[in-house]
Amino acid sequence: MASGPYNYSYIFKYIIIGDMGVGKSCLLHQFTEKKFMASCPHTIGVEFGTRIIEVDKQKIKLQIWDTAGQERFRAVTRSYYRGAAGCILVYDITRRSTYNHLSSWLADTKNLTNPSTVIFLIGNKADLESSREVTYEEARRFADENDLLFMECSAMSGQNVEEAFLDTAKKIYQSILEGRLDLNSSESGVQHKPMQPGRTTLGDDSQQNKDNCSC
């Protein structure tokens, strides 16, 4: 997906975190491919996806790192938090345990990312209303108390998936406009490198794609 005559002005790095089985990979696939993976294997280590979007007439490439939720991979996946401009924090509305673990995931995010990182809380599997264990209201309160953006989404139907990823990008772009992000710092998670006509990828894209092997 990194190839093609795209001309974009910014690259935003995202990470997706949360417990195993909450639908992180399915959310990524729904956003990048607009398809639902009915049989979605658990991520081992880290997986990677990209998509070009537009915010305020600016072309922006999202580089999205989908991390494994198992505890045994936490030491590996923590290294991907560094330099993330956006963090998608996911729980499953039908499994209260995944909601109860949000404080731990959030603590990692606060400790390992920069203060300007935009954190978006997603309550996934909103299509399974009859199996709900976490109310919208309590998750909304958690988000408000921790200054998080929040939506309930469905990776299966696509409900609010597009909006969550785009709203995160809009918030990051607003931080750029307001001067709250130092684009010269690798910690910002943002690169400002307009593509030159005729080029198909950035020099570091190919290297990052090599590094994303989860074997």
Backbone as ProteinMPNN parsed JSONL, in Angstrom:
{"seq_chain_A": "MASGPYNYSYIFKYIIIGDMGVGKSCLLHQFTEKKFMASCPHTIGVEFGTRIIEVDKQKIKLQIWDTAGQERFRAVTRSYYRGAAGCILVYDITRRSTYNHLSSWLADTKNLTNPSTVIFLIGNKADLESSREVTYEEARRFADENDLLFMECSAMSGQNVEEAFLDTAKKIYQSILEGRLDLNSSESGVQHKPMQPGRTTLGDDSQQNKDNCSC", "coords_chain_A": {"N_chain_A": [[0.813, -1.208, 0.0], [2.154, 1.099, 0.257], [3.13, 1.895, -2.123], [2.78, 3.656, -5.285], [1.724, 6.671, -6.998], [1.504, 8.676, -4.896], [1.071, 11.801, -3.335], [1.842, 13.168, -0.532], [1.787, 15.19, 2.409], [2.318, 14.807, 5.097], [3.311, 12.33, 7.512], [1.772, 10.338, 9.859], [2.288, 8.527, 12.778], [0.612, 5.799, 14.151], [-0.406, 3.748, 16.933], [-2.039, 0.722, 17.849], [-3.565, -0.537, 20.65], [-4.404, -2.824, 23.355], [-6.244, -5.456, 25.063], [-5.855, -8.974, 24.209], [-7.844, -10.236, 21.58], [-9.766, -8.23, 21.417], [-10.27, -7.119, 19.001], [-8.436, -5.583, 17.554], [-6.811, -5.997, 15.223], [-8.824, -6.464, 13.395], [-10.124, -4.009, 13.357], [-8.084, -2.434, 12.244], [-7.895, -3.67, 9.709], [-10.463, -3.19, 8.725], [-10.391, -0.418, 8.526], [-8.232, 0.082, 6.733], [-8.71, -1.596, 4.534], [-11.402, -1.653, 4.22], [-12.942, -3.879, 4.78], [-14.256, -6.729, 6.545], [-12.568, -9.009, 8.541], [-13.505, -12.12, 8.998], [-12.321, -14.348, 10.088], [-9.945, -13.783, 12.104], [-6.683, -13.97, 12.888], [-4.782, -14.099, 15.974], [-2.559, -11.458, 16.69], [0.939, -11.759, 16.455], [3.455, -10.379, 18.078], [3.956, -7.596, 16.262], [1.953, -6.027, 13.77], [1.352, -4.308, 10.626], [-0.029, -1.506, 8.909], [-1.108, 0.789, 6.321], [-2.578, 3.893, 5.231], [-3.693, 6.46, 3.051], [-5.048, 9.561, 3.888], [-7.167, 12.507, 4.003], [-6.961, 15.634, 5.499], [-8.209, 18.73, 6.165], [-7.601, 19.545, 3.548], [-5.047, 18.568, 3.317], [-2.898, 15.973, 2.378], [-2.349, 13.035, 4.124], [-0.378, 10.456, 5.324], [-1.115, 7.61, 7.099], [0.656, 5.611, 9.255], [0.236, 2.653, 10.692], [0.593, 0.775, 13.523], [-0.165, -2.313, 14.672], [-0.496, -3.86, 17.646], [0.337, -6.815, 19.57], [-1.827, -8.314, 22.0], [-1.268, -10.058, 24.057], [0.203, -10.728, 27.227], [2.793, -11.776, 27.219], [3.997, -10.591, 25.076], [4.302, -7.972, 25.689], [6.691, -6.632, 26.398], [7.982, -6.49, 23.963], [6.179, -5.067, 22.323], [5.996, -2.63, 23.623], [8.108, -1.098, 22.739], [7.211, 0.064, 20.45], [5.601, 2.142, 21.141], [7.001, 4.47, 21.395], [7.407, 7.625, 19.959], [4.848, 7.801, 18.836], [2.194, 9.438, 17.312], [-0.503, 9.125, 17.477], [-2.724, 7.114, 19.416], [-4.655, 4.273, 19.453], [-6.768, 2.976, 21.649], [-8.194, 0.035, 22.674], [-11.084, -1.73, 23.782], [-13.338, -4.474, 24.488], [-16.741, -4.355, 24.301], [-18.278, -6.436, 25.167], [-16.852, -7.876, 26.978], [-16.01, -7.484, 30.112], [-13.592, -7.677, 31.446], [-11.664, -6.77, 29.655], [-12.167, -4.099, 29.603], [-11.64, -3.444, 32.245], [-8.913, -3.601, 32.255], [-8.017, -1.337, 31.043], [-6.855, 0.823, 32.422], [-4.263, -0.034, 32.965], [-3.192, -0.289, 30.373], [-3.411, 2.345, 29.609], [-1.687, 3.597, 31.396], [0.794, 2.62, 30.514], [0.818, 3.864, 28.021], [0.857, 6.61, 28.694], [3.306, 6.728, 29.963], [5.156, 6.034, 28.016], [4.794, 7.428, 25.65], [4.721, 10.693, 24.038], [3.685, 13.822, 25.616], [1.845, 15.028, 23.93], [0.619, 13.076, 22.463], [-2.219, 11.813, 20.865], [-4.891, 10.17, 22.245], [-7.251, 7.763, 21.551], [-10.09, 6.244, 22.644], [-11.639, 3.213, 21.972], [-14.593, 1.416, 22.075], [-15.073, -1.625, 21.07], [-16.986, -3.923, 18.972], [-19.627, -3.091, 18.913], [-21.808, -3.981, 17.583], [-22.711, -6.179, 18.913], [-24.817, -5.858, 20.826], [-26.617, -7.249, 22.479], [-24.998, -8.795, 24.041], [-23.64, -7.114, 25.674], [-21.437, -5.973, 28.243], [-20.272, -3.752, 29.26], [-21.292, -0.527, 29.868], [-22.169, 2.23, 27.749], [-22.17, 4.687, 29.03], [-20.478, 4.442, 31.325], [-18.013, 3.995, 30.137], [-17.754, 6.338, 28.713], [-17.492, 8.144, 30.829], [-15.027, 7.292, 31.864], [-13.373, 7.943, 29.714], [-13.709, 10.745, 29.632], [-12.676, 11.469, 32.152], [-10.022, 10.894, 31.784], [-9.218, 12.433, 29.723], [-9.611, 11.53, 27.036], [-10.425, 10.884, 23.614], [-13.462, 9.368, 22.44], [-15.357, 6.628, 21.17], [-17.871, 4.189, 20.456], [-17.476, 1.374, 18.434], [-17.759, -0.795, 15.528], [-15.976, -3.304, 14.203], [-16.9, -5.203, 12.514], [-19.264, -4.265, 11.156], [-18.335, -1.841, 10.393], [-19.125, 0.45, 11.631], [-18.507, 3.645, 12.786], [-15.728, 3.291, 12.593], [-14.123, 4.478, 10.597], [-14.493, 7.15, 11.364], [-13.257, 7.251, 13.894], [-10.477, 6.838, 13.401], [-10.004, 8.981, 11.662], [-10.778, 11.219, 13.182], [-8.832, 11.152, 15.145], [-6.585, 11.812, 13.6], [-7.312, 14.405, 12.823], [-7.202, 15.719, 15.27], [-4.481, 15.5, 15.836], [-3.444, 16.982, 13.708], [-4.48, 19.468, 14.34], [-2.969, 20.022, 16.587], [-0.52, 20.416, 15.37], [-1.015, 22.757, 13.896], [-1.414, 24.513, 15.983], [1.056, 24.66, 17.067], [1.915, 22.895, 19.025], [3.27, 20.592, 18.597], [6.502, 19.498, 17.986], [7.877, 19.294, 15.017], [10.406, 18.657, 14.308], [11.276, 16.841, 16.049], [11.807, 13.419, 16.731], [10.182, 12.213, 18.516], [7.665, 13.214, 18.199], [6.074, 11.793, 16.463], [5.287, 12.553, 13.985], [6.006, 13.238, 10.624], [7.062, 15.653, 8.338], [7.163, 15.616, 5.178], [6.865, 16.381, 2.144], [5.907, 14.598, -0.751], [7.848, 14.112, -3.683], [7.151, 14.651, -7.147], [6.858, 11.723, -9.045], [8.176, 10.081, -7.288], [7.643, 7.135, -5.337], [7.629, 6.18, -2.776], [8.642, 6.792, 0.616], [11.974, 6.984, 1.885], [12.297, 5.716, 4.363], [10.121, 4.076, 4.557], [10.345, 1.56, 3.288], [12.25, 0.335, 4.877], [10.926, 0.255, 7.321], [8.838, -1.463, 6.697], [10.304, -3.782, 6.36], [11.03, -4.181, 8.926], [8.742, -4.996, 10.206], [8.196, -7.634, 10.488], [6.571, -10.322, 12.026], [7.33, -12.766, 12.729]], "CA_chain_A": [[0.0, 0.0, 0.0], [3.016, 2.272, 0.296], [3.52, 2.265, -3.471], [1.819, 4.464, -6.022], [2.154, 8.08, -7.156], [0.849, 9.512, -3.9], [1.769, 13.021, -2.958], [1.309, 13.525, 0.777], [2.61, 16.174, 3.115], [2.643, 14.376, 6.449], [3.159, 10.953, 7.957], [1.417, 10.22, 11.277], [2.429, 7.177, 13.317], [-0.403, 5.342, 15.11], [-0.336, 2.4, 17.485], [-3.31, 0.184, 18.345], [-3.258, -1.354, 21.821], [-5.538, -3.361, 24.091], [-6.171, -6.883, 25.354], [-6.006, -9.94, 23.13], [-9.198, -10.6, 21.195], [-10.725, -7.12, 21.411], [-10.562, -6.761, 17.61], [-7.5, -4.563, 17.068], [-6.449, -6.28, 13.832], [-10.038, -6.314, 12.585], [-10.317, -2.566, 13.194], [-7.087, -1.991, 11.272], [-8.265, -4.182, 8.384], [-11.675, -2.481, 8.296], [-10.031, 0.941, 8.149], [-7.33, 0.139, 5.581], [-9.223, -2.365, 3.4], [-12.864, -1.548, 4.202], [-13.465, -5.241, 4.806], [-14.209, -7.379, 7.854], [-11.932, -10.318, 8.564], [-14.305, -12.999, 9.85], [-11.363, -15.208, 10.779], [-8.82, -12.868, 12.341], [-5.732, -14.604, 13.809], [-4.171, -13.221, 16.973], [-1.29, -10.866, 16.267], [2.151, -12.183, 17.152], [4.373, -9.243, 18.006], [3.391, -6.37, 15.704], [1.62, -5.99, 12.353], [1.501, -2.957, 10.099], [-0.891, -1.118, 7.801], [-1.054, 2.204, 5.976], [-3.635, 4.447, 4.395], [-3.631, 7.898, 2.804], [-6.292, 10.264, 4.174], [-7.074, 13.94, 3.779], [-7.44, 16.48, 6.59], [-8.066, 20.15, 5.848], [-6.978, 19.6, 2.221], [-3.685, 18.052, 3.395], [-2.766, 14.529, 2.263], [-1.619, 12.509, 5.266], [-0.211, 9.001, 5.337], [-1.135, 7.009, 8.422], [1.401, 4.375, 9.458], [-0.493, 2.117, 11.846], [1.2, -0.419, 14.099], [-1.133, -3.118, 15.415], [0.322, -4.612, 18.603], [-0.238, -8.003, 20.201], [-2.4, -8.023, 23.318], [-0.84, -10.998, 25.082], [1.174, -10.204, 28.186], [4.152, -12.222, 26.897], [4.566, -9.736, 24.032], [4.265, -6.566, 26.108], [8.03, -6.05, 26.357], [8.294, -6.219, 22.558], [5.29, -4.049, 21.756], [6.226, -1.331, 24.267], [9.085, -0.328, 21.967], [6.523, 0.751, 19.356], [4.896, 3.305, 21.656], [7.848, 5.652, 21.267], [7.218, 8.377, 18.732], [3.499, 7.634, 18.282], [1.379, 10.655, 17.354], [-1.854, 8.724, 17.835], [-2.869, 5.803, 20.045], [-6.016, 3.74, 19.477], [-6.878, 2.09, 22.808], [-9.403, -0.737, 22.353], [-11.637, -2.765, 24.647], [-14.486, -5.191, 23.92], [-17.897, -4.018, 25.142], [-18.902, -7.668, 25.647], [-15.935, -8.525, 27.93], [-15.669, -6.467, 31.1], [-12.18, -7.773, 31.819], [-10.858, -5.946, 28.74], [-12.393, -2.72, 30.05], [-10.962, -3.285, 33.524], [-7.469, -3.508, 32.022], [-7.689, -0.099, 30.334], [-5.973, 1.679, 33.227], [-2.9, -0.521, 32.781], [-2.78, 0.101, 29.022], [-3.288, 3.801, 29.579], [-0.469, 3.942, 32.131], [1.901, 2.384, 29.582], [0.785, 4.903, 26.987], [1.283, 7.882, 29.277], [4.716, 6.637, 30.34], [6.04, 5.728, 26.893], [4.583, 8.33, 24.52], [4.932, 12.103, 24.405], [2.48, 14.413, 26.207], [0.902, 15.468, 22.899], [0.023, 11.931, 21.779], [-3.682, 11.787, 20.912], [-5.369, 8.832, 22.615], [-8.661, 7.569, 21.197], [-10.642, 5.023, 23.24], [-12.675, 2.56, 21.161], [-15.331, 0.265, 22.575], [-15.351, -2.39, 19.861], [-18.06, -4.93, 18.917], [-20.896, -2.427, 19.22], [-22.878, -4.736, 16.927], [-23.14, -7.265, 19.809], [-25.51, -5.158, 21.913], [-27.274, -8.191, 23.395], [-23.972, -9.401, 24.904], [-22.908, -6.013, 26.299], [-21.11, -6.017, 29.667], [-19.784, -2.424, 29.632], [-22.226, 0.467, 29.361], [-21.6, 3.382, 27.055], [-22.034, 5.786, 29.979], [-19.295, 4.308, 32.177], [-16.833, 4.179, 29.295], [-17.716, 7.771, 28.441], [-16.939, 8.78, 32.025], [-13.602, 6.956, 31.908], [-12.712, 8.747, 28.681], [-13.718, 12.148, 30.052], [-11.79, 11.618, 33.304], [-8.637, 10.737, 31.35], [-9.014, 13.323, 28.577], [-9.518, 10.699, 25.852], [-11.516, 10.839, 22.651], [-14.153, 8.084, 22.656], [-16.491, 6.162, 20.376], [-18.097, 2.764, 20.31], [-17.32, 1.028, 17.018], [-17.908, -2.192, 15.144], [-15.091, -3.689, 13.106], [-17.654, -6.049, 11.595], [-20.144, -3.456, 10.31], [-17.643, -0.615, 10.01], [-19.708, 1.57, 12.372], [-17.62, 4.601, 13.465], [-14.3, 2.971, 12.469], [-13.536, 5.564, 9.808], [-14.547, 8.376, 12.151], [-12.285, 7.19, 14.983], [-9.129, 7.055, 12.87], [-9.919, 10.325, 11.089], [-10.838, 12.207, 14.269], [-7.499, 11.154, 15.759], [-5.713, 12.576, 12.7], [-7.706, 15.818, 12.904], [-6.696, 16.24, 16.537], [-3.023, 15.636, 15.68], [-3.202, 18.098, 12.792], [-4.767, 20.681, 15.095], [-1.796, 20.267, 17.438], [0.518, 20.973, 14.497], [-1.383, 24.137, 13.597], [-1.301, 25.311, 17.206], [2.454, 24.689, 17.479], [2.151, 22.056, 20.203], [4.103, 19.462, 18.189], [7.789, 19.849, 17.386], [8.027, 18.394, 13.881], [11.819, 18.291, 14.19], [11.557, 15.82, 17.055], [11.334, 12.076, 16.376], [9.191, 11.827, 19.51], [6.35, 13.765, 17.864], [5.289, 10.832, 15.696], [4.861, 13.211, 12.752], [7.033, 13.653, 9.675], [6.567, 16.571, 7.305], [8.022, 15.364, 4.02], [6.06, 16.323, 0.912], [6.413, 13.709, -1.791], [8.234, 14.724, -4.942], [6.548, 13.973, -8.285], [7.614, 10.619, -9.603], [8.587, 9.156, -6.233], [6.537, 6.276, -4.947], [7.661, 5.854, -1.356], [9.685, 7.455, 1.378], [13.113, 6.121, 2.107], [12.209, 4.901, 5.555], [8.982, 3.163, 4.484], [10.768, 0.213, 2.947], [12.928, -0.224, 6.022], [9.939, -0.063, 8.36], [8.116, -2.645, 6.279], [11.167, -4.906, 6.635], [11.11, -4.374, 10.383], [7.463, -5.341, 10.817], [8.017, -9.077, 10.497], [6.114, -10.771, 13.329], [7.609, -14.201, 12.858]], "C_chain_A": [[0.851, 1.264, 0.0], [3.379, 2.752, -1.102], [2.436, 3.083, -4.133], [2.223, 5.914, -6.029], [1.45, 9.012, -6.184], [1.717, 10.709, -3.563], [1.173, 13.492, -1.641], [2.309, 14.392, 1.524], [3.069, 15.713, 4.485], [2.551, 12.861, 6.571], [2.851, 10.997, 9.452], [1.588, 8.76, 11.688], [1.334, 6.914, 14.349], [0.039, 4.009, 15.708], [-1.742, 2.011, 17.936], [-2.981, -0.77, 19.478], [-4.541, -1.805, 22.508], [-5.377, -4.86, 24.273], [-6.3, -7.736, 24.095], [-7.489, -10.19, 22.847], [-10.212, -9.476, 21.189], [-11.051, -6.647, 19.988], [-9.641, -5.704, 17.02], [-7.164, -4.762, 15.59], [-7.65, -6.11, 12.911], [-10.361, -4.839, 12.354], [-9.35, -2.012, 12.156], [-7.483, -2.408, 9.866], [-9.501, -3.457, 7.848], [-11.328, -1.076, 7.824], [-9.198, 0.987, 6.876], [-7.896, -0.539, 4.341], [-10.734, -2.259, 3.212], [-13.522, -2.92, 4.084], [-13.371, -5.777, 6.226], [-13.557, -8.747, 7.708], [-12.694, -11.214, 9.535], [-13.422, -13.93, 10.667], [-10.072, -14.417, 10.948], [-7.854, -13.501, 13.339], [-5.164, -13.599, 14.8], [-2.817, -12.725, 16.47], [-0.15, -11.403, 17.122], [3.169, -11.061, 16.995], [3.653, -8.011, 17.499], [3.078, -6.574, 14.228], [1.487, -4.528, 11.928], [0.521, -2.714, 8.956], [-0.766, 0.366, 7.536], [-2.298, 2.605, 5.2], [-3.411, 5.954, 4.244], [-5.006, 8.501, 3.087], [-6.117, 11.739, 3.84], [-7.703, 14.679, 4.957], [-7.174, 17.927, 6.209], [-7.256, 20.357, 4.556], [-5.506, 19.189, 2.217], [-3.712, 16.528, 3.275], [-1.87, 14.041, 3.398], [-1.567, 10.985, 5.16], [-0.204, 8.519, 6.776], [-0.334, 5.714, 8.393], [0.905, 3.785, 10.771], [0.123, 0.797, 12.287], [0.196, -1.101, 15.023], [-0.366, -4.053, 16.338], [-0.434, -5.809, 19.19], [-0.736, -7.662, 21.598], [-1.931, -8.939, 24.419], [0.263, -10.404, 25.951], [2.599, -10.587, 27.799], [4.807, -11.385, 25.813], [4.685, -8.274, 24.463], [5.634, -5.902, 26.023], [8.423, -5.678, 24.926], [7.474, -5.043, 22.054], [5.497, -2.676, 22.388], [7.199, -0.47, 23.471], [8.433, 0.456, 20.842], [5.735, 1.976, 19.823], [5.677, 4.593, 21.373], [7.617, 6.331, 19.915], [5.877, 8.146, 18.069], [2.736, 8.946, 18.419], [-0.041, 10.346, 17.791], [-1.872, 7.327, 18.425], [-4.345, 5.416, 20.056], [-6.067, 2.679, 20.568], [-8.228, 1.369, 22.741], [-9.789, -1.677, 23.486], [-12.859, -3.361, 23.958], [-15.688, -4.938, 24.834], [-18.582, -5.252, 25.711], [-18.03, -8.414, 26.653], [-15.429, -7.479, 28.919], [-14.194, -6.514, 31.481], [-11.313, -6.89, 30.93], [-11.018, -4.461, 29.07], [-11.635, -2.458, 31.35], [-9.456, -3.113, 33.367], [-7.056, -2.195, 31.353], [-6.724, 0.781, 31.109], [-4.518, 1.275, 33.072], [-2.365, -0.124, 31.406], [-2.545, 1.609, 28.945], [-2.023, 4.252, 30.299], [0.764, 3.734, 31.255], [1.975, 3.496, 28.544], [1.306, 6.227, 27.524], [2.781, 7.89, 29.573], [5.649, 6.581, 29.131], [5.85, 6.627, 25.675], [4.821, 9.765, 24.974], [3.623, 12.718, 24.902], [1.429, 14.836, 25.177], [0.25, 14.314, 22.141], [-1.493, 11.935, 21.969], [-4.136, 10.351, 21.181], [-6.869, 8.743, 22.355], [-9.111, 6.224, 21.758], [-11.766, 4.479, 22.359], [-13.275, 1.402, 21.946], [-15.779, -0.539, 21.368], [-16.467, -3.417, 20.08], [-19.396, -4.332, 19.332], [-22.081, -3.118, 18.558], [-23.421, -5.847, 17.821], [-23.823, -6.694, 21.05], [-26.103, -6.124, 22.939], [-26.291, -8.844, 24.362], [-23.181, -8.346, 25.675], [-22.684, -6.238, 27.795], [-20.62, -4.662, 30.188], [-20.716, -1.384, 29.036], [-21.484, 1.603, 28.661], [-21.283, 4.485, 28.062], [-20.775, 5.657, 30.842], [-18.009, 4.466, 31.372], [-16.656, 5.655, 28.932], [-17.115, 8.526, 29.613], [-15.439, 8.531, 32.131], [-12.816, 7.808, 30.913], [-12.614, 10.211, 29.104], [-12.726, 12.391, 31.195], [-10.32, 11.58, 32.899], [-8.313, 11.531, 30.09], [-8.77, 12.533, 27.281], [-10.675, 10.991, 24.902], [-12.179, 9.467, 22.773], [-15.28, 7.867, 21.65], [-16.654, 4.664, 20.582], [-18.119, 2.464, 18.817], [-17.65, -0.433, 16.789], [-16.991, -2.47, 13.965], [-15.841, -4.529, 12.086], [-18.489, -5.212, 10.627], [-19.441, -2.217, 9.761], [-18.139, 0.619, 10.752], [-18.634, 2.36, 13.118], [-16.125, 4.31, 13.342], [-13.569, 4.09, 11.728], [-13.424, 6.83, 10.652], [-13.478, 8.39, 13.25], [-10.861, 7.478, 14.49], [-8.968, 8.472, 12.323], [-9.946, 11.4, 12.168], [-9.511, 12.287, 15.011], [-6.543, 11.994, 14.926], [-6.03, 14.07, 12.756], [-7.162, 16.462, 14.169], [-5.183, 16.444, 16.471], [-2.715, 16.848, 14.809], [-3.469, 19.432, 13.479], [-3.598, 21.039, 16.012], [-0.654, 20.856, 16.632], [0.236, 22.449, 14.242], [-1.185, 25.054, 14.8], [0.126, 25.338, 17.755], [2.783, 23.846, 18.689], [2.968, 20.814, 19.888], [5.374, 19.977, 17.529], [8.069, 18.859, 16.257], [9.477, 17.994, 13.651], [12.215, 17.203, 15.182], [10.994, 14.473, 16.609], [10.245, 11.598, 17.335], [7.781, 12.28, 19.134], [5.465, 12.762, 17.145], [4.793, 11.381, 14.38], [6.084, 13.535, 11.907], [6.394, 14.57, 8.645], [7.516, 16.473, 6.121], [7.16, 15.263, 2.771], [6.715, 15.412, -0.112], [6.771, 14.503, -3.033], [7.578, 13.964, -6.092], [7.457, 12.88, -8.815], [8.112, 9.638, -8.557], [7.393, 8.354, -5.774], [6.542, 5.933, -3.475], [8.747, 6.666, -0.679], [10.789, 6.466, 1.7], [12.959, 5.219, 3.307], [11.044, 3.934, 5.507], [9.425, 1.736, 4.244], [11.459, -0.449, 4.13], [11.939, -0.614, 7.106], [9.152, -1.291, 7.983], [8.959, -3.899, 6.501], [11.167, -5.236, 8.119], [9.832, -4.914, 10.99], [7.201, -6.839, 10.837], [7.631, -9.533, 11.899], [6.39, -12.244, 13.527], [8.52, -14.474, 14.06]], "O_chain_A": [[0.344, 2.363, -0.226], [3.873, 3.866, -1.271], [1.321, 3.196, -3.624], [2.982, 6.352, -5.165], [0.868, 10.017, -6.59], [2.944, 10.619, -3.517], [0.126, 14.138, -1.624], [3.516, 14.326, 1.292], [4.095, 16.174, 4.984], [1.814, 12.202, 5.837], [3.583, 11.619, 10.221], [1.087, 7.861, 11.013], [1.145, 7.686, 15.288], [0.763, 3.24, 15.075], [-2.532, 2.86, 18.35], [-2.206, -1.709, 19.296], [-5.616, -1.25, 22.28], [-4.471, -5.464, 23.699], [-6.787, -7.28, 23.06], [-8.288, -10.337, 23.772], [-11.4, -9.722, 20.98], [-11.986, -5.872, 19.787], [-10.024, -5.003, 16.084], [-7.224, -3.819, 14.8], [-7.505, -5.662, 11.774], [-10.818, -4.465, 11.274], [-9.736, -1.222, 11.295], [-7.418, -1.606, 8.935], [-9.576, -3.147, 6.659], [-11.892, -0.59, 6.845], [-9.43, 1.843, 6.021], [-7.607, -0.12, 3.22], [-11.284, -2.703, 2.204], [-14.52, -3.094, 3.384], [-12.526, -5.348, 7.012], [-13.948, -9.545, 6.855], [-12.548, -11.084, 10.75], [-13.744, -14.259, 11.808], [-9.223, -14.384, 10.057], [-8.167, -13.566, 14.527], [-5.073, -12.405, 14.512], [-2.036, -13.486, 15.899], [-0.256, -11.491, 18.345], [3.681, -10.826, 15.9], [2.829, -7.435, 18.21], [3.844, -7.219, 13.513], [1.507, -3.625, 12.764], [0.271, -3.6, 8.138], [-0.365, 1.125, 8.418], [-2.976, 1.772, 4.598], [-2.996, 6.631, 5.184], [-6.016, 8.008, 2.583], [-5.034, 12.165, 3.438], [-8.83, 14.389, 5.359], [-6.029, 18.303, 5.959], [-6.369, 21.207, 4.479], [-4.796, 19.427, 1.241], [-4.464, 15.864, 3.989], [-0.774, 14.562, 3.608], [-2.581, 10.324, 4.935], [0.614, 8.963, 7.582], [-0.618, 4.822, 7.593], [1.13, 4.357, 11.838], [0.169, -0.169, 11.526], [-0.233, -0.53, 16.026], [0.34, -4.944, 15.867], [-1.661, -5.811, 19.289], [-0.15, -6.832, 22.293], [-2.156, -8.655, 25.595], [1.134, -9.677, 25.473], [3.525, -9.808, 28.025], [6.023, -11.446, 25.631], [5.123, -7.432, 23.679], [5.738, -4.742, 25.624], [9.108, -4.68, 24.702], [8.011, -4.128, 21.431], [5.206, -1.659, 21.758], [7.124, 0.758, 23.522], [9.021, 1.408, 20.327], [5.256, 2.757, 19.001], [5.096, 5.654, 21.144], [7.632, 5.683, 18.868], [5.769, 8.279, 16.85], [2.641, 9.503, 19.513], [-0.71, 11.183, 18.397], [-1.122, 6.453, 17.989], [-5.181, 6.138, 20.599], [-5.477, 1.608, 20.426], [-9.279, 2.011, 22.749], [-8.934, -2.338, 24.077], [-13.351, -2.82, 22.968], [-15.647, -5.277, 26.017], [-19.383, -5.139, 26.638], [-18.423, -9.477, 27.134], [-14.536, -6.692, 28.605], [-13.611, -5.48, 31.808], [-10.328, -6.321, 31.401], [-10.107, -3.667, 28.84], [-11.06, -1.386, 31.537], [-8.797, -2.548, 34.24], [-5.869, -1.967, 31.122], [-5.86, 1.421, 30.511], [-3.633, 2.13, 33.048], [-1.225, 0.324, 31.284], [-1.606, 2.078, 28.301], [-1.359, 5.19, 29.858], [1.673, 4.565, 31.247], [3.052, 4.002, 28.231], [2.112, 6.89, 26.871], [3.443, 8.92, 29.451], [6.795, 7.025, 29.206], [6.668, 6.592, 24.756], [5.089, 10.02, 26.149], [2.552, 12.176, 24.628], [0.254, 14.984, 25.515], [-0.586, 14.546, 21.267], [-1.988, 12.046, 23.091], [-3.802, 9.434, 20.431], [-7.652, 9.541, 22.869], [-8.572, 5.182, 21.385], [-12.72, 5.19, 22.041], [-12.559, 0.52, 22.421], [-16.757, -0.181, 20.712], [-16.835, -3.732, 21.212], [-20.195, -4.975, 20.013], [-23.23, -2.873, 18.926], [-24.478, -6.407, 17.529], [-23.45, -7.01, 22.18], [-26.09, -5.841, 24.137], [-26.7, -9.387, 25.388], [-22.151, -8.664, 26.27], [-23.595, -6.634, 28.521], [-20.558, -4.441, 31.397], [-20.912, -1.358, 27.821], [-20.323, 1.886, 28.956], [-20.247, 5.142, 27.96], [-20.078, 6.647, 31.068], [-17.025, 5.011, 31.873], [-15.532, 6.152, 28.857], [-16.318, 9.444, 29.42], [-14.672, 9.439, 32.449], [-11.743, 8.324, 31.225], [-11.566, 10.839, 28.954], [-12.02, 13.399, 31.203], [-9.47, 12.158, 33.576], [-7.269, 11.332, 29.468], [-7.842, 12.831, 26.529], [-11.779, 11.311, 25.343], [-11.525, 8.502, 23.169], [-16.042, 8.778, 21.326], [-15.683, 3.957, 20.851], [-18.708, 3.208, 18.033], [-17.802, -1.208, 17.733], [-17.193, -1.948, 12.869], [-15.461, -4.565, 10.916], [-18.431, -5.423, 9.415], [-19.893, -1.618, 8.785], [-17.632, 1.719, 10.53], [-17.936, 1.817, 13.974], [-15.322, 5.027, 13.939], [-12.534, 4.58, 12.178], [-12.39, 7.498, 10.654], [-12.864, 9.426, 13.505], [-10.135, 8.267, 15.095], [-7.92, 9.093, 12.499], [-9.215, 12.387, 12.078], [-9.109, 13.362, 15.456], [-5.778, 12.793, 15.467], [-5.123, 14.902, 12.739], [-6.714, 17.608, 14.149], [-4.662, 17.434, 16.985], [-1.833, 17.644, 15.13], [-2.769, 20.413, 13.232], [-3.277, 22.213, 16.191], [0.098, 21.693, 17.131], [1.128, 23.29, 14.354], [-0.832, 26.224, 14.652], [0.384, 25.96, 18.785], [3.819, 24.051, 19.322], [3.325, 20.059, 20.792], [5.316, 20.8, 16.616], [8.453, 17.717, 16.511], [9.746, 17.08, 12.873], [13.342, 16.706, 15.16], [9.849, 14.389, 16.165], [9.479, 10.691, 17.011], [6.805, 11.78, 19.692], [4.24, 12.862, 17.204], [3.966, 10.753, 13.719], [7.081, 14.048, 12.417], [5.306, 14.288, 8.143], [8.539, 17.156, 6.068], [6.766, 14.163, 2.382], [7.929, 15.454, -0.313], [6.078, 15.456, -3.392], [7.458, 12.741, -6.019], [8.657, 13.079, -9.008], [8.435, 8.495, -8.88], [6.259, 8.833, -5.815], [5.539, 5.434, -2.965], [9.662, 7.167, -1.333], [10.558, 5.259, 1.777], [13.43, 4.082, 3.294], [10.973, 3.037, 6.348], [8.953, 0.809, 4.903], [11.286, -1.644, 4.368], [12.073, -1.663, 7.736], [8.821, -2.096, 8.853], [8.416, -4.964, 6.794], [11.285, -6.393, 8.521], [9.817, -5.262, 12.171], [6.097, -7.268, 11.169], [8.297, -9.167, 12.867], [5.778, -12.897, 14.372], [8.862, -15.626, 14.325]]}, "name": "protein", "num_of_chains": 1, "seq": "MASGPYNYSYIFKYIIIGDMGVGKSCLLHQFTEKKFMASCPHTIGVEFGTRIIEVDKQKIKLQIWDTAGQERFRAVTRSYYRGAAGCILVYDITRRSTYNHLSSWLADTKNLTNPSTVIFLIGNKADLESSREVTYEEARRFADENDLLFMECSAMSGQNVEEAFLDTAKKIYQSILEGRLDLNSSESGVQHKPMQPGRTTLGDDSQQNKDNCSC"}
